[in-house]
């Protein structure tokens, strides 16, 4: 009789707790719905609901991006050379000499020597960026699955007990979370190191020494990341000691292998870039080829009776080519989100978003647990280094 009463009391407590959790989830859903509506209304009332305002703001933003990210020293050098040689050619040929005809210069060389190789480079660098994003996505989702396995997998059957209630599962899963976040922190530091595959790192003594120093730090950070992965592997052994079946442990081992494999791929993307010879070729021709078309600009000035218009055309040509090349160099190393416009923000992906997802999973399963704190040493803080 007493046992039935206690069982009924326990079921009542469980029901009340479930009802409370359902009410909390309903309140969160209402708040989220209101926030979603507020965001949509804000965009609708702003430039998102006004096509003309959106055009103006987008044009202004494009001008800022072009000015701050695509105008480089190579661009200024090419502009200076183009303007100088245009004025020099115009003055040397004279106003009344009809035998000079700069319009016979063909632009085929420009298309084959500059546009074609840069088009290939653009395809390659964006393929590398998309590949790096895929590897990061696999690492994040796999870590979330590994943590979920340690948190909630149960192997109870009719003949076998499941997760032991006397075992400290919160501490165990916090150890998994701590090792995961430390691994992500060190991987972030590795990927945001300065680049070690520029032209100077291959052909100059100073550059080779710089690349050697960077590679030494990179390898050290990678070894520490593998040590963190070994800690996660050992924690899987704890699950096996608690009764996790071998087939389920094998699945976790496969996830651990996927993490290491994609980490290795990210390191490869970091260390090796697009063909160095192609980049050097494009850099030289984008700077020095436009000034060689000074006779064409000079002939334009004579035909239009306007030297200023010819200079403007020369400047636009130099800017177009050098800015196109600069857009390639900006994304050569895809892990420079704080420097390059389209770079991957590795710290945000691995340290912020993944941490938030893991902590949300922890809160879902351990609602009354103390807030999780990861202890990092000073040298383990993530620093994004410029190239």
N, C-alpha and C positions, 0 to 999 in steps of 0.2 A: 504494500500500500504506500509506504513511504517512498519507494523507488519510483512508482508511477507519479506521485506528486512532484518529486524532484525533476522527473523527466518533463512533466508538463511545465514546470517553472522554467526549466532551461529552454524549452521550445518557445515560451512566451518571451524570454529575453532575446532569443535569436530573432524572433519576429519583430520585436520592437527595434532592434538594431538595424534590421533590414529596412524597416519602414523609415527610420531616421536617415539612413543612407540614401534611400530613394528620394526623400524630401530634399536632402542636400543637393542631390544631382538635379532635381527639378529646379531648385533655386539657381544653381549654376547655369543651367540651360537657359533660364529666363534672362539672367544677367548677360550671358553671351549673346543671346538673340538681340537684346537691346544695344549692345556694343556693335554688333554687326550692322544693325539698322543705322546707328549713328555714323559709322564709317561710310556706308553707302550714301547717306544724305550729305555728308561733308564733301565727298567727291562730286556728287551731283550738283551741289550748290557752287562748288568751285569751278576750276577750268574744265573739269570732266563733263560738265553740263553745258558748256559754252564752247562751241567749235572754234569760233574766231579767237577767243582768249587762249584756247589750247594751242592754236597755231602760233600765236605770238610767243607764248611761254616756251614752247618746244623749239622755236627758232632761236630765242635768246639762250636757252640751255645748250643748243648745238654750237652756237658761237663761243660760249664759255668753254665747252669741252674742246673745241678746235683750238682755241687760243692757249689753253693751259696744258693740254696733253699732246697736241700734235705739232706745235711749233717748237722746233729744236734748234740746236746750234748748227747742225748740218743744213737745216732749212735756211737759216740766215746766211750761211756761207754761200749756198747755191744762189740765193737771191742777189747777194752782193756781186758775185761773179757774172751772173746773167745781165744785170743792169750795167756793169762796167763794160763788158764786151759789146753789148748792144750800142751804147753811146760811142764807144771807140770805133766800131765798124761803121756806124752812121757818119761820123766825122771824117773818117779816112776815105770813104768812097765819094764824098762830096754830093752836093745837091743836084748838080746838072749832068752827071755822068750816067748815060742810059745803058752802057754796056754791062753794068753790074746788075745781076738778077739773083737775089738770094732766095727767091721762091722756088727754085729748082731743087732745093734741099728736101730730101725725102724723110718722112717721119716713120718709115718702116723700121729703121734701126732702133728708134726709141721704143717701139712696141715690142720688138723681139728682145732687146737688151735689157729692158726694165720691166715693162708691164707683164710679160709672160712669166719670168721667174718670180716676180712678186705675187702674182696670182697663185702660183703653186705654193709659195711660202704661206700665204694666208690660209689656204686649205689645210696645210699641214699643222700650223699652230693652233687653229681652232679644233682640229681633230684631236690634238694632244690635250687641249683644255677639256673637251667633252669626255675624253677617256679618263682624265683625272677626276672629273665630277662623278663618273660612274664608279670608279674605285672608292671614292669617299662615301658615296651612297651605300655601297655594299658593306663597307666597314661599319658605318653607323647602324644600319639595319641588323647586321649580324651581331654586333655588340648588344643591341637591344634584345635580340632573341636569346643570347647567352645569359644575360642578366635575368630575363623572364624565366628561363629554365631553372636557374638557381633559386628563384623566388617562389615559384608556384608549381613546379612539376611535382606530381605525386604518383607513386608507384604501388599504391595499395590495391590488393586484389582480395578475393574471397579466402585465399589461403596464405596471404603474405601481408604483413603490416606495411604501412606507408611511411610518411615523414614522421619521425619521432617527435612527440610534443615536448619532450624534455630537452631537445637539442636547441641551442641558441641560433635560430635561423636568421634572426635580424643581424646579429654580428657576422654571421657567415656571408650573407648577401652584401653587407656593408664592406666586407673585405673585397668581394668581387667588384663592387662599385668603386672602391678606392683604387684598386689596381687598374681598372678600366680608365678612370679619369687621369691617372698619372701617365698611363700609356698614351692617351690622346694628347696630353700636354707636351710630352716629349716628341711625339710625332709632329705636332704643330711647330715646335721649335726647330725641328729638322727641316721641315718643308719651307719655312720662312727664312732660312739662311740665305745669305747673298749667293748669287749665281756663280758657278765655277766653270762655265763652258762658253765664255765670250772669246772673241778673237785674241785678246791680249793674254788669255790664259793658255793659249796654244803656242804662241810664237815669241813671247818676250820672257826674259828671266824673272822680272818682277811679277808678271801674270802667272807664270808657272808656280812660283812660291806661294802666291795668294791662293791659287786653286788647291795646292797641296794642304795649306792650313785649313781651308774651308772643308776639304774632304775629310781631314782628320777629325774635326768636330762632328761632321755629318755621320761618320762611321761610329763614333762614340755614342751619339744620341740614338742611333739605330740599334746598337747593342743593348742600350738601356731599355729601349722599347721592347726588345725581345725578352729581356729579363722580366719585364712586367707581364708579358704574354705567358712566360713560364709560371709566374705566380697564379695567373688565372687557370692554367692547366692543372696546377697542384690543387686548386680549390675544387676542380671537377673530381679529383681523387677523393676528396672529402665526401662528396655526394655518393660516390661508389661505396665508400665505407658505411654510409648510412642506409645502403640498400638499393641504390639506383641500378636498374638492370643494365647489362652490358650493351644491349642494342640502343638504349637511350643515351648512354655515355658515348657510344660511337657517333651518334648524331651531333653531340656537342663537340666532339673532336673534329668532325668535319667543318663545323662553324669556325673553330679556332684556326684550322688550316686556311679557310677562306680569308680570315682576317690577315694572317701572315702573308698570304699570297698577294693580296691587294695592297698591303703595306709595301711589299717589295716592288710592285708595279709603280707605286707613287714615287719611290726612291729612284727608280729608273727614269721616270719622267723628269724628276728634278735634276738628275746628273747629266742626261743626254738631251740635246736639243735638235732643232732642224739643221740641215747640212750647213756647216760653217762656210764652205766655199761659196755656196749660193747666197748666203747672207752678206759676205764680204763683197761679192760681185754686185749685188743690188745696192749696197751702201755707196760704193764708189760711183756707179753709173747714175744713181739718182741725184748725186751732188754735182758731178762734173759733166754729165751729158747735156743738160739744159743750156749751160753757157755756150756750148759748141754750136748751138742754133742761133747765135747772135746775128749771122748774115740774114737769116730768115726774118728775124725781128726788125732788122735794119731796113730790109726791103718793104716790110709792112709799113714802117714809118714813112718811107718815101711814097708808097702808093696811097696812103691815107692822109699824107701831109700832116702827120701828127706823131712826133717822137714819144710823147707821153703815152699814147695808146699802145705803142709797141713795147714800152717799158712795162706797162700794166700787164700785157699778155705774157711777157717774159717772167714777171714775178708770179703770176698765177700758175704758169707751167712748173716753175720750181717748187712752189708751195704744194701743188697737187702731187708731185712725185715724192718729195721728201716726207710729206704728211702721210702718204700711203705706206711708205717704208717705216715710219715711226709707229704707225698703228700695228705693224707686225712686231717690232721690237718690244712694244708695250706688253704683249701677251706671250712673248717667247718663253718666259718663266711664268706659268699660270698661277703660281702660289704667292702672288704679290698683291693681294687685295687692298692693302693699305697704300700702295704706290700706284699700281696700274689701274686703269679705269675698269677693265673687264677681268681683272684677276680674281682668283678664288679666295674668299675670306676664310682661310683654313681655321683660324682661331674661333671664328663665329660658328663654323660648322661643327667642329669637334669639341671645343671647350664650352660653348654656350648652348647651342641647340641640343646636342646629344646629352649634355648634362641635364638640361631641363626635361628631356624625355625620360631619362633614367630616374630622375627624382620623382617625376610624376608617376612612374610605374611603382616606385618604392612607396609613395604615399597611398597609392591605390591598395596595396597589399598590407601595409603596416600603417594604419591610419593614426595610431596613437604613439608612434615612434618619435624619438627626439630628432630634431633637424640634423641632417647629415652634414658633416664638415670634413673636407679633405685637407690634409696637412701637407703643404708643399714647402720645400726648402727655398731659400732665396734664389739659388741658381736654377731652380726649376720653374721660375716664373716665365711665362711666355713673352718673348720679345721678338717683334717683327723687325728684321734688319733690312735696310735699304740695299739695293743692288749697287 
